[in-house]
Amino acid sequence: MDTEQFRKHGKEMVDYICEYLETIKHRRVTPTVNPGWLKNKIPLEAPVQPESFDTIMEDVENIIMPGVTHWQHPRFHAYFPSGNSFPSILADMLSDSIACIGFSWAASPSCTELETIVLDWLGKAIGLPEEFLTFSEETSKTIDSVRNDDSETEIHNGKGGGVLQSSASECIFVCMLAARAQAIKRLRKLHPFVEEGVLLSKLMAYCSKESHSCVEKGAMMAFVKLRILEPDENNSLRGATLRQVMEQDEAMGLIPFFVSTTLGTTSCCSFDNITEIGQVCQHFETVWLHVDAAYAGSAFICPEFRCLMNGVQYADSFNLNTNKWLLTNFDCSCLWVKDRFKLTCALVVDPLYLQHGYAGAVDYRHWGIPLSRRFRSLKLWFVLRTYGISGLQKYIRHHCQLAKRFERLVRSDNKYEVLNDVKMGLVCFRLKDDPTNKLNKKLLETINESGKLHMVPSLVHDKYVIRFCVVAEHATEDDIDYAWKIIKETAVTVLYNEQELTEKREEQVDEVFELSERKKKDDLAYRRSFFVRMVSDPKIYNPIIARSSPGSRRHTHLSSMDDDIHDPLSTSTSDTEDTMTQPASSWISWPLAFLFQGVFDDKEGSNDVPVRFRHLATKMHFKSKSKSPEHLATEENKSRRNSPVFPRKSSYVKTENESNMQK
């Protein structure tokens, strides 16, 4: 394709994009295809001869579009917004045309420096403390004073700064790696002769049950333990809960090193108490506090929402996704850190072919996982300048007002209930009187199958709910009213069908049926099904598991496999002592490698340690290495047993005499 062809087809593509977005409301929100459908539409080998651009575009419309879920559709209310706007699209076109790989300042100075400036712009706009910014107010004034003289000045004077990552998952992962490096560095100074693998096995991270699953995935990849904690009745993680488990873990020889909190959780847009958590973290030297505000962080551009980020001054890092709720195309996730040197020291690899002579310049290849980086700051720059802070505030407030309108519609019908505190653009609702969740599941399934709306489920207070999120940039009150109309009409059909089915079942209940049911109870198949139910919901049958403090909630992850387990740190046997000593329903996610490398030996008299994976139907029991006090005769063994670094099992290197004697 030459320049003239590109000019022609480029204009055609812009026209196609405009036509697509203008007429998207006439398409189905979701496709009606099954997995593997595309292989019957497209050849399984690439064409040998070139094909025309017109032919390709015909296939886009006839083959690709029928399998697309239209995230920009005004009837799309699932997940969270997928940021999109014309300024962002145009900036992406320019970025793709420049096609620079901005891994260092020398590789593309504008790519690096614009990212630094734009991240400071946005950081100030959402009210981040100055410690998170590259330029202080004093430096900004100095730069302004010399700008008219075309003078150059040193632009990096603070320790903080921002960087664009691909996703919130990457933000959390790199911060966890940085926290791990800082913790290991400190422990190596205290225990210079202990192997790094032993130190690593002692590290413990923390998050709420409401945190995104990427925290657990990050812990698995970083090979650290993660303790998952129960939030309060408002789905908010509190400082007292965190303090209790951190102190208990520290007493057990574990080392708290990372706490991930959330402002605007995925399930119900709840907010952790950052002030309480931050104050707790101040008492632990090695703890890195991260704040994940992937969705709700964009709303802090409005001053009235900034009270929700109280306590952010205690954080070491903060992230938000402008590609969610700030009209910027994916990928454009913003991460700020108070000390960029703590972040980069965990990620620096500096071969000669990547070095340059500009000392002190920022090289963003040291701030994340990939080396190659696109010119992503262009689209954020375009969006901030095109809409201005006032335009973005208007957009956010409009979405929040529409969500409140939907909440009022739901609450106006006594057949429904709202289960979250609607602060932003998300409403979690459900049909009442549905203890088995059967009706709500059927309602959501029927709505999604119709293609008129698209929503997804979640769990709030252990209840199956339907998430309704305001997503489209130009969403209107009519869109909200239409959605409520479809929901109500579908619910009437679902309830009527369920009533008919119930009446038919009642008619079939006669004496013969009752006798057959009694007979089934003695059948092996029935006994097997009874056993399955026992395994699926052990709380009903196991009083130890059922025992919990008042107000604690059973963790359920869209299945009954995730019941609370008895906390391994508590050695109490009485109900009263158990309630007093164990944290409220917490559990540990372990890196898989610890299951296969003999971290726990099956020794007689050791404590049983239950291990559970939140996203897998697996629960395993291991034995800790701790021996009873009578086996530890010498003072040396006792001191090693109580060490915060060494395993509980006394381990030492055999002397030459001991080895000869054993032989």
C-alpha positions as CSV (number, residue, x, y, z in Angstrom):
1,M,0.0,0.0,0.0
2,D,1.5,3.3,-1.1
3,T,0.9,6.8,0.3
4,E,-2.0,7.6,-2.1
5,Q,-3.7,4.3,-1.3
6,F,-3.3,4.9,2.4
7,R,-4.7,8.3,2.1
8,K,-7.8,6.9,0.3
9,H,-8.4,3.9,2.5
10,G,-7.5,6.0,5.6
11,K,-10.4,8.3,4.9
12,E,-12.6,5.3,4.3
13,M,-11.6,3.8,7.6
14,V,-12.5,7.1,9.4
15,D,-15.8,7.1,7.7
16,Y,-16.4,3.4,8.7
17,I,-15.5,4.2,12.4
18,C,-17.9,7.1,12.5
19,E,-20.6,5.1,10.9
20,Y,-20.0,2.2,13.3
21,L,-20.2,4.4,16.4
22,E,-23.2,6.3,15.1
23,T,-25.3,3.2,14.3
24,I,-24.0,0.9,17.0
25,K,-27.3,1.1,18.9
26,H,-29.0,-0.8,16.0
27,R,-26.7,-3.8,16.5
28,R,-27.1,-6.6,19.1
29,V,-25.1,-5.9,22.2
30,T,-23.7,-9.4,22.3
31,P,-23.1,-11.9,19.5
32,T,-24.9,-15.2,18.9
33,V,-21.9,-17.3,18.1
34,N,-20.4,-20.4,19.7
35,P,-16.7,-21.1,20.4
36,G,-14.8,-22.1,17.3
37,W,-17.3,-20.5,14.9
38,L,-14.7,-18.4,13.1
39,K,-12.7,-21.3,11.8
40,N,-15.6,-22.1,9.5
41,K,-15.6,-18.6,8.1
42,I,-11.9,-17.9,7.6
43,P,-9.3,-20.2,5.8
44,L,-6.9,-21.8,8.2
45,E,-3.9,-20.7,6.2
46,A,-2.8,-17.2,5.2
47,P,-3.4,-16.2,1.6
48,V,-0.4,-16.7,-0.8
49,Q,-1.6,-13.9,-3.1
50,P,-2.4,-10.3,-1.9
51,E,-6.0,-9.4,-1.5
52,S,-7.6,-6.0,-1.9
53,F,-8.4,-3.6,1.0
54,D,-12.0,-3.5,-0.1
55,T,-12.3,-7.3,0.2
56,I,-10.8,-7.2,3.6
57,M,-13.3,-4.5,4.8
58,E,-16.2,-6.5,3.5
59,D,-15.0,-9.5,5.6
60,V,-14.7,-7.2,8.6
61,E,-18.4,-6.3,8.4
62,N,-19.7,-9.8,7.3
63,I,-17.4,-12.0,9.3
64,I,-15.8,-10.1,12.2
65,M,-18.6,-7.9,13.4
66,P,-21.1,-10.7,14.0
67,G,-18.8,-12.0,16.6
68,V,-18.0,-8.7,18.4
69,T,-19.3,-7.7,21.8
70,H,-20.0,-4.0,21.4
71,W,-18.6,-2.4,24.6
72,Q,-19.5,1.1,23.3
73,H,-23.2,0.1,22.9
74,P,-25.7,2.3,24.9
75,R,-27.2,-1.0,26.1
76,F,-23.9,-2.4,27.4
77,H,-24.0,-2.3,31.2
78,A,-21.4,-5.1,32.1
79,Y,-18.1,-4.9,33.8
80,F,-16.8,-1.2,33.8
81,P,-16.6,1.4,31.0
82,S,-14.1,0.8,28.2
83,G,-12.7,4.3,27.6
84,N,-13.2,5.6,24.1
85,S,-13.4,9.0,22.5
86,F,-12.5,10.6,19.1
87,P,-9.5,12.5,20.5
88,S,-8.1,9.3,21.9
89,I,-8.6,7.4,18.7
90,L,-6.9,10.2,16.7
91,A,-4.0,10.2,19.1
92,D,-3.6,6.4,18.8
93,M,-3.5,6.8,15.0
94,L,-0.7,9.3,15.4
95,S,1.2,7.2,17.9
96,D,0.9,4.1,15.6
97,S,2.2,6.2,12.8
98,I,5.2,7.5,14.7
99,A,5.8,3.9,15.9
100,C,8.6,4.8,18.3
101,I,9.7,2.3,21.0
102,G,10.2,4.6,24.0
103,F,12.1,2.4,26.3
104,S,14.5,5.1,27.2
105,W,14.9,8.9,27.1
106,A,17.4,8.6,24.2
107,A,15.1,6.2,22.2
108,S,12.5,9.0,22.0
109,P,12.8,12.1,24.3
110,S,9.3,13.4,23.6
111,C,7.8,10.0,24.4
112,T,9.4,10.0,27.8
113,E,9.0,13.6,28.8
114,L,5.4,13.9,27.7
115,E,4.5,10.9,29.8
116,T,6.2,12.5,32.9
117,I,4.4,15.8,32.4
118,V,0.9,14.3,31.6
119,L,1.1,12.0,34.7
120,D,1.8,15.0,36.8
121,W,-1.1,16.8,35.2
122,L,-3.5,14.0,36.1
123,G,-2.0,13.4,39.5
124,K,-2.7,17.1,40.4
125,A,-6.2,16.9,38.9
126,I,-7.2,14.0,41.1
127,G,-5.7,15.5,44.2
128,L,-2.7,13.2,44.8
129,P,-0.2,14.4,47.4
130,E,2.9,16.2,46.0
131,E,5.1,13.3,47.0
132,F,3.7,11.3,44.1
133,L,4.6,13.9,41.5
134,T,7.8,14.4,39.6
135,F,7.6,18.2,39.7
136,S,7.1,20.0,43.0
137,E,5.3,23.4,43.0
138,E,8.6,25.1,43.4
139,T,10.1,23.3,40.4
140,S,7.0,24.1,38.3
141,K,7.4,27.8,39.1
142,T,11.1,27.7,38.2
143,I,10.3,26.1,34.8
144,D,7.6,28.6,34.1
145,S,10.0,31.5,34.8
146,V,12.7,30.3,32.4
147,R,10.4,29.0,29.7
148,N,10.2,32.4,27.9
149,D,14.0,32.5,27.7
150,D,14.2,29.0,26.0
151,S,16.4,27.9,28.9
152,E,16.9,24.4,30.0
153,T,16.4,23.3,33.6
154,E,16.7,20.1,35.5
155,I,13.2,18.7,35.4
156,H,13.4,15.8,37.9
157,N,13.8,17.1,41.5
158,G,11.5,14.8,43.5
159,K,11.6,11.1,44.3
160,G,8.1,10.4,43.2
161,G,6.6,10.1,39.7
162,G,4.1,8.5,37.4
163,V,4.3,5.9,34.6
164,L,1.8,4.4,32.1
165,Q,1.3,0.7,32.3
166,S,-0.8,-1.7,30.3
167,S,-3.3,-2.5,33.1
168,A,-4.0,-2.3,36.8
169,S,-2.8,-5.9,37.0
170,E,0.6,-4.9,35.9
171,C,0.6,-1.9,38.2
172,I,-0.1,-4.1,41.2
173,F,2.4,-6.8,40.1
174,V,5.4,-4.4,39.7
175,C,4.6,-2.8,43.0
176,M,4.6,-6.2,44.7
177,L,7.9,-7.0,43.1
178,A,9.3,-3.7,44.3
179,A,8.0,-4.4,47.8
180,R,9.5,-7.9,47.8
181,A,12.9,-6.5,46.7
182,Q,12.8,-3.9,49.5
183,A,11.9,-6.5,52.1
184,I,14.5,-9.0,51.0
185,K,17.1,-6.3,50.9
186,R,16.4,-5.3,54.5
187,L,16.3,-8.9,55.7
188,R,19.6,-9.7,54.0
189,K,21.2,-7.0,56.2
190,L,19.7,-8.5,59.3
191,H,20.5,-12.1,58.4
192,P,23.4,-12.1,55.9
193,F,24.0,-15.9,56.0
194,V,20.4,-17.0,55.4
195,E,19.5,-18.1,51.9
196,E,17.3,-15.8,49.9
197,G,14.8,-18.6,49.3
198,V,14.3,-19.0,53.0
199,L,13.7,-15.2,53.4
200,L,11.3,-15.3,50.5
201,S,9.3,-18.1,52.1
202,K,8.6,-15.8,55.1
203,L,7.1,-12.9,53.2
204,M,3.3,-12.4,53.6
205,A,1.1,-10.0,51.5
206,Y,-2.5,-9.0,52.4
207,C,-5.6,-8.0,50.6
208,S,-9.4,-8.0,51.0
209,K,-11.7,-10.7,49.7
210,E,-13.2,-7.9,47.6
211,S,-9.8,-7.1,46.0
212,H,-9.4,-8.0,42.3
213,S,-8.1,-11.5,41.5
214,C,-5.0,-9.9,39.9
215,V,-3.6,-9.5,43.5
216,E,-3.7,-13.2,44.0
217,K,-2.3,-13.9,40.6
218,G,0.5,-11.4,41.3
219,A,1.4,-13.2,44.5
220,M,1.5,-16.5,42.7
221,M,3.9,-15.1,40.1
222,A,6.0,-13.3,42.8
223,F,6.2,-16.6,44.8
224,V,4.9,-15.0,48.0
225,K,2.1,-15.9,50.4
226,L,-1.0,-13.9,50.3
227,R,-3.5,-13.7,53.2
228,I,-7.0,-12.8,52.0
229,L,-9.1,-11.0,54.6
230,E,-12.8,-10.6,55.2
231,P,-14.1,-7.0,54.9
232,D,-16.8,-5.5,57.1
233,E,-20.5,-5.3,56.5
234,N,-20.0,-2.5,53.9
235,N,-17.4,-4.6,52.0
236,S,-14.6,-2.4,53.3
237,L,-11.3,-3.7,54.7
238,R,-10.7,-2.2,58.1
239,G,-7.5,-1.4,60.0
240,A,-8.4,-3.6,63.0
241,T,-8.8,-6.7,60.9
242,L,-5.5,-6.1,59.2
243,R,-3.6,-5.3,62.4
244,Q,-4.9,-8.5,64.1
245,V,-3.6,-10.9,61.3
246,M,-0.4,-9.0,60.7
247,E,0.5,-9.2,64.4
248,Q,-0.4,-12.9,64.5
249,D,1.7,-13.6,61.4
250,E,4.6,-11.7,62.8
251,A,4.4,-13.7,66.0
252,M,4.5,-16.9,63.9
253,G,7.8,-15.8,62.2
254,L,6.2,-14.4,59.0
255,I,7.1,-11.0,57.7
256,P,4.3,-8.7,56.4
257,F,5.7,-6.8,53.4
258,F,2.8,-5.7,51.1
259,V,-0.8,-4.6,51.5
260,S,-3.1,-4.1,48.5
261,T,-6.2,-2.0,49.1
262,T,-9.0,-1.0,46.8
263,L,-11.0,2.1,46.1
264,G,-14.0,1.0,44.0
265,T,-14.0,-2.8,44.1
266,T,-15.1,-4.8,41.0
267,S,-18.0,-6.6,42.7
268,C,-19.8,-3.6,44.2
269,C,-17.6,-0.5,44.1
270,S,-16.9,-0.5,47.8
271,F,-14.0,1.4,49.4
272,D,-11.4,0.2,51.8
273,N,-10.6,2.4,54.8
274,I,-7.3,3.7,53.7
275,T,-6.8,5.9,56.7
276,E,-7.1,3.0,59.2
277,I,-5.0,0.7,57.1
278,G,-2.3,3.3,56.5
279,Q,-1.9,3.9,60.2
280,V,-1.6,0.1,60.8
281,C,1.1,-0.2,58.1
282,Q,3.2,2.6,59.8
283,H,3.9,0.1,62.6
284,F,5.6,-2.4,60.2
285,E,8.9,-1.4,58.7
286,T,8.9,-3.6,55.6
287,V,5.3,-3.0,54.5
288,W,4.5,-1.4,51.1
289,L,0.9,0.0,50.9
290,H,-0.7,0.0,47.5
291,V,-4.0,1.6,46.5
292,D,-5.8,0.2,43.5
293,A,-8.4,2.7,42.2
294,A,-8.7,1.3,38.7
295,Y,-12.3,2.4,38.2
296,A,-13.2,4.9,40.9
297,G,-9.9,6.8,40.7
298,S,-11.1,8.7,37.7
299,A,-13.9,10.2,39.7
300,F,-11.5,11.9,42.0
301,I,-11.1,14.5,39.3
302,C,-14.3,15.8,40.9
303,P,-13.6,17.4,44.3
304,E,-16.8,16.1,45.9
305,F,-15.5,12.5,45.6
306,R,-12.0,13.0,47.0
307,C,-13.1,12.3,50.5
308,L,-13.2,8.6,49.5
309,M,-9.4,8.7,49.1
310,N,-8.7,10.0,52.6
311,G,-5.5,8.3,53.8
312,V,-3.8,8.1,50.5
313,Q,-0.9,10.0,52.1
314,Y,0.1,6.8,53.8
315,A,0.3,4.9,50.5
316,D,3.5,4.0,48.6
317,S,1.8,3.6,45.3
318,F,-1.5,4.5,43.6
319,N,-3.0,3.4,40.3
320,L,-6.1,4.2,38.2
321,N,-7.2,3.2,34.7
322,T,-7.9,6.2,32.4
323,N,-8.9,3.5,29.9
324,K,-11.9,2.7,32.1
325,W,-13.7,5.9,33.0
326,L,-11.7,8.8,31.5
327,L,-12.5,8.5,27.8
328,T,-9.0,7.1,26.9
329,N,-8.6,4.0,24.8
330,F,-7.0,0.9,26.2
331,D,-4.3,0.5,27.2
332,C,-3.5,3.5,29.5
333,S,-3.2,2.6,33.2
334,C,-1.6,5.2,35.4
335,L,0.7,4.3,38.3
336,W,2.2,6.8,40.7
337,V,4.9,6.0,43.4
338,K,6.3,8.0,46.2
339,D,9.8,6.7,45.6
340,R,10.6,5.8,42.0
341,F,14.0,4.5,43.0
342,K,12.5,1.8,45.2
343,L,10.4,0.7,42.2
344,T,13.2,0.7,39.6
345,C,15.8,-1.0,41.8
346,A,13.7,-4.2,41.6
347,L,13.5,-4.0,37.8
348,V,16.8,-2.6,36.5
349,V,18.7,-4.7,33.9
350,D,21.1,-2.4,32.1
351,P,23.0,-3.9,29.1
352,L,25.4,-1.8,27.2
353,Y,23.3,-1.6,24.1
354,L,20.5,0.1,26.0
355,Q,22.6,2.7,27.8
356,H,23.1,6.3,26.8
357,G,25.0,9.3,28.0
358,Y,22.2,11.4,29.5
359,A,22.6,10.8,33.2
360,G,19.6,11.6,35.3
361,A,17.1,11.2,32.6
362,V,14.1,8.9,33.2
363,D,14.2,5.6,31.4
364,Y,10.7,4.0,31.7
365,R,12.0,0.6,30.8
366,H,13.1,0.4,34.4
367,W,9.5,1.0,35.6
368,G,7.7,-2.1,34.4
369,I,7.9,-5.6,33.0
370,P,8.2,-5.0,29.2
371,L,11.2,-3.3,27.6
372,S,9.2,-2.0,24.5
373,R,6.8,0.9,25.2
374,R,4.3,2.7,22.9
375,F,3.8,6.4,22.8
376,R,0.7,6.1,25.0
377,S,0.9,9.5,26.7
378,L,-0.2,11.1,23.4
379,K,-3.8,10.0,23.8
380,L,-4.0,11.0,27.4
381,W,-2.6,14.4,26.4
382,F,-5.1,14.7,23.6
383,V,-8.0,13.8,25.9
384,L,-7.0,16.2,28.8
385,R,-6.6,19.1,26.4
386,T,-9.7,18.4,24.3
387,Y,-12.2,18.0,27.2
388,G,-10.4,20.0,29.8
389,I,-10.8,19.2,33.5
390,S,-14.2,20.8,33.5
391,G,-15.4,18.6,30.6
392,L,-14.2,15.4,32.3
393,Q,-15.9,16.4,35.5
394,K,-19.1,16.9,33.7
395,Y,-18.8,13.5,32.1
396,I,-18.2,11.7,35.4
397,R,-21.0,13.5,37.2
398,H,-23.4,12.7,34.4
399,H,-22.7,9.0,34.8
400,C,-23.1,9.1,38.5
401,Q,-26.5,10.9,38.1
402,L,-27.7,8.2,35.7
403,A,-26.7,5.5,38.1
404,K,-28.6,7.2,40.9
405,R,-31.6,7.4,38.5
406,F,-31.4,3.6,38.0
407,E,-31.1,3.0,41.7
408,R,-34.3,5.0,42.3
409,L,-36.2,3.0,39.7
410,V,-35.1,-0.3,41.3
411,R,-36.0,0.9,44.8
412,S,-39.4,2.0,43.6
413,D,-40.4,-1.6,43.0
414,N,-40.7,-3.7,46.1
415,K,-39.9,-6.9,44.2
416,Y,-36.3,-5.7,44.0
417,E,-33.5,-4.7,46.3
418,V,-30.2,-2.8,45.9
419,L,-27.3,-4.3,47.8
420,N,-24.5,-1.8,47.4
421,D,-24.0,1.8,48.4
422,V,-24.3,3.6,45.0
423,K,-21.5,6.2,45.1
424,M,-20.3,6.0,41.5
425,G,-21.8,4.5,38.3
426,L,-22.4,0.9,39.5
427,V,-25.7,-0.5,40.9
428,C,-25.9,-4.0,42.3
429,F,-29.6,-5.2,42.4
430,R,-31.6,-8.5,42.5
431,L,-35.0,-9.9,42.9
432,K,-36.0,-10.4,46.5
433,D,-37.2,-13.7,48.0
434,D,-34.7,-15.8,46.0
435,P,-32.7,-17.8,48.6
436,T,-31.4,-20.2,46.0
437,N,-30.4,-17.5,43.5
438,K,-32.2,-19.5,40.9
439,L,-34.6,-16.7,39.8
440,N,-31.8,-14.0,39.6
441,K,-29.6,-16.3,37.6
442,K,-32.4,-17.1,35.2
443,L,-33.3,-13.4,34.9
444,L,-29.7,-12.4,33.9
445,E,-29.4,-15.4,31.6
446,T,-32.6,-14.5,29.8
447,I,-31.7,-10.8,29.4
448,N,-28.3,-11.6,28.0
449,E,-29.7,-14.1,25.6
450,S,-32.1,-11.6,24.3
451,G,-29.3,-9.3,23.1
452,K,-31.2,-6.2,24.3
453,L,-29.0,-5.6,27.3
454,H,-25.7,-7.0,28.6
455,M,-24.9,-7.3,32.3
456,V,-22.8,-9.6,34.5
457,P,-23.3,-11.1,38.0
458,S,-21.4,-10.7,41.2
459,L,-21.7,-11.6,44.9
460,V,-22.6,-9.0,47.6
461,H,-23.1,-10.2,51.1
462,D,-23.0,-13.8,49.8
463,K,-26.0,-13.0,47.5
464,Y,-26.1,-13.4,43.8
465,V,-26.6,-9.9,42.3
466,I,-26.8,-8.3,38.9
467,R,-24.3,-5.5,38.2
468,F,-25.7,-2.6,36.2
469,C,-22.9,-0.1,35.2
470,V,-23.3,3.1,33.3
471,V,-20.8,2.7,30.5
472,A,-21.5,4.6,27.2
473,E,-20.0,8.0,26.9
474,H,-23.2,9.6,25.6
475,A,-25.6,7.6,27.8
476,T,-28.9,9.3,28.4
477,E,-31.9,9.0,30.8
478,D,-33.8,7.2,28.0
479,D,-31.1,4.5,28.0
480,I,-31.6,4.0,31.7
481,D,-35.4,3.9,31.4
482,Y,-35.2,1.5,28.5
483,A,-32.9,-0.8,30.5
484,W,-35.3,-0.8,33.5
485,K,-38.2,-1.6,31.1
486,I,-36.4,-4.6,29.7
487,I,-35.4,-5.9,33.1
488,K,-39.0,-5.6,34.5
489,E,-40.6,-7.2,31.4
490,T,-38.1,-10.1,31.5
491,A,-38.6,-10.6,35.3
492,V,-42.4,-10.9,34.8
493,T,-41.8,-13.7,32.2
494,V,-39.2,-15.4,34.5
495,L,-41.5,-15.3,37.5
496,Y,-44.5,-16.5,35.6
497,N,-42.6,-19.4,34.2
498,E,-41.3,-20.3,37.6
499,Q,-44.8,-20.2,39.1
500,E,-46.1,-22.4,36.4
501,L,-43.3,-24.9,37.0
502,T,-44.0,-24.9,40.7
503,E,-47.7,-25.5,40.3
504,K,-47.0,-28.5,38.0
505,R,-44.6,-29.9,40.5
506,E,-47.2,-29.6,43.3
507,E,-49.8,-31.4,41.2
508,Q,-47.4,-34.3,40.8
509,V,-46.8,-34.7,44.5
510,D,-48.9,-37.7,45.5
511,E,-48.6,-40.7,47.7
512,V,-46.7,-42.8,45.2
513,F,-44.2,-40.0,44.7
514,E,-43.7,-39.7,48.5
515,L,-43.1,-43.4,48.8
516,S,-40.5,-43.4,46.0
517,E,-38.7,-40.5,47.6
518,R,-38.5,-42.4,50.9
519,K,-37.1,-45.3,49.0
520,K,-34.5,-43.1,47.4
521,K,-33.1,-42.2,50.8
522,D,-31.8,-45.8,51.2
523,D,-30.4,-45.9,47.7
524,L,-26.6,-45.7,47.1
525,A,-27.1,-43.0,44.6
526,Y,-28.9,-40.8,47.1
527,R,-26.2,-41.4,49.7
528,R,-23.6,-40.3,47.2
529,S,-25.5,-37.1,46.4
530,F,-25.8,-36.5,50.2
531,F,-22.0,-36.9,50.5
532,V,-21.5,-34.4,47.6
533,R,-23.7,-31.9,49.4
534,M,-21.6,-32.4,52.6
535,V,-18.4,-31.7,50.7
536,S,-19.9,-28.7,48.8
537,D,-21.2,-27.0,51.9
538,P,-19.2,-28.3,54.9
539,K,-20.3,-25.5,57.2
540,I,-23.7,-27.2,57.5
541,Y,-22.2,-30.5,58.7
542,N,-18.9,-29.5,60.4
543,P,-19.3,-27.5,63.6
544,I,-15.6,-26.5,63.6
545,I,-16.0,-24.8,60.3
546,A,-19.4,-23.4,61.1
547,R,-18.0,-21.7,64.2
548,S,-17.3,-18.0,63.5
549,S,-17.6,-14.6,65.2
550,P,-20.8,-12.6,64.9
551,G,-21.1,-10.7,61.7
552,S,-18.5,-12.7,59.8
553,R,-19.5,-13.8,56.3
554,R,-18.9,-17.0,54.5
555,H,-16.8,-16.4,51.4
556,T,-18.4,-17.7,48.2
557,H,-16.9,-17.2,44.8
558,L,-19.9,-17.9,42.6
559,S,-19.8,-21.5,43.9
560,S,-20.1,-23.2,47.3
561,M,-16.5,-24.4,47.2
562,D,-15.0,-21.5,49.0
563,D,-16.2,-21.9,52.5
564,D,-14.3,-20.5,55.4
565,I,-11.6,-22.7,56.9
566,H,-10.5,-22.7,60.5
567,D,-7.6,-20.3,60.9
568,P,-4.3,-22.2,61.3
569,L,-2.8,-19.6,63.6
570,S,-5.3,-20.3,66.4
571,T,-4.4,-23.1,68.8
572,S,-7.4,-22.6,71.0
573,T,-9.9,-25.4,71.4
574,S,-12.9,-23.6,73.1
575,D,-15.5,-21.7,71.2
576,T,-14.8,-18.6,73.2
577,E,-11.1,-18.6,72.8
578,D,-11.4,-19.4,69.1
579,T,-13.6,-16.4,68.5
580,M,-11.2,-14.2,70.5
581,T,-7.9,-15.2,68.9
582,Q,-8.5,-16.1,65.2
583,P,-8.9,-13.3,62.6
584,A,-12.4,-13.0,61.0
585,S,-12.4,-15.6,58.2
586,S,-9.1,-15.2,56.5
587,W,-7.3,-17.6,54.3
588,I,-3.9,-17.9,52.6
589,S,-3.2,-18.2,48.8
590,W,0.1,-20.0,48.4
591,P,2.4,-20.1,45.4
592,L,2.1,-23.5,43.8
593,A,5.8,-24.3,44.2
594,F,5.4,-24.5,47.9
595,L,3.2,-27.6,47.4
596,F,5.9,-29.6,45.8
597,Q,9.2,-28.7,47.5
598,G,8.7,-30.1,51.0
599,V,8.1,-26.9,52.7
600,F,6.0,-28.8,55.2
601,D,7.2,-32.1,56.6
602,D,4.7,-34.6,57.9
603,K,6.2,-34.9,61.4
604,E,4.6,-36.4,64.4
605,G,3.2,-33.8,66.8
606,S,3.2,-30.9,64.3
607,N,0.4,-28.5,63.7
608,D,-2.0,-29.1,60.9
609,V,-1.9,-26.2,58.4
610,P,-4.9,-26.0,56.0
611,V,-4.2,-24.4,52.6
612,R,-6.9,-23.3,50.2
613,F,-6.9,-21.8,46.7
614,R,-9.7,-19.2,46.2
615,H,-10.3,-19.9,42.5
616,L,-9.8,-23.7,42.5
617,A,-12.0,-26.4,44.0
618,T,-9.1,-27.6,46.1
619,K,-8.3,-27.7,49.8
620,M,-5.2,-29.4,51.1
621,H,-3.7,-30.0,54.5
622,F,0.0,-29.9,55.3
623,K,2.0,-30.4,58.5
624,S,4.2,-27.5,59.8
625,K,7.8,-28.1,60.7
626,S,7.4,-27.1,64.3
627,K,8.4,-29.7,67.0
628,S,7.2,-29.9,70.5
629,P,9.3,-28.1,73.1
630,E,10.6,-31.3,74.6
631,H,12.4,-32.1,71.3
632,L,14.3,-28.8,71.5
633,A,16.6,-29.5,74.4
634,T,19.4,-26.9,73.9
635,E,19.1,-23.1,74.3
636,E,20.6,-22.8,70.7
637,N,17.7,-24.8,69.2
638,K,15.2,-22.7,71.2
639,S,16.6,-19.5,70.0
640,R,16.6,-20.7,66.4
641,R,13.0,-21.9,66.8
642,N,11.9,-18.4,67.9
643,S,13.8,-16.6,65.1
644,P,11.6,-14.7,62.7
645,V,13.6,-15.9,59.8
646,F,14.4,-19.5,60.3
647,P,11.9,-22.3,60.0
648,R,10.5,-23.7,63.2
649,K,12.2,-27.0,62.7
650,S,15.7,-26.8,64.1
651,S,18.1,-27.1,61.1
652,Y,21.9,-27.0,61.2
653,V,24.9,-28.1,59.1
654,K,26.5,-31.3,60.3
655,T,30.1,-31.1,61.5
656,E,32.7,-33.3,60.0
657,N,32.9,-35.4,63.3
658,E,29.1,-35.9,63.3
659,S,29.2,-37.0,59.7
660,N,31.9,-39.6,60.4
661,M,30.1,-40.8,63.5
662,Q,26.9,-41.3,61.4
663,K,28.9,-43.3,58.8
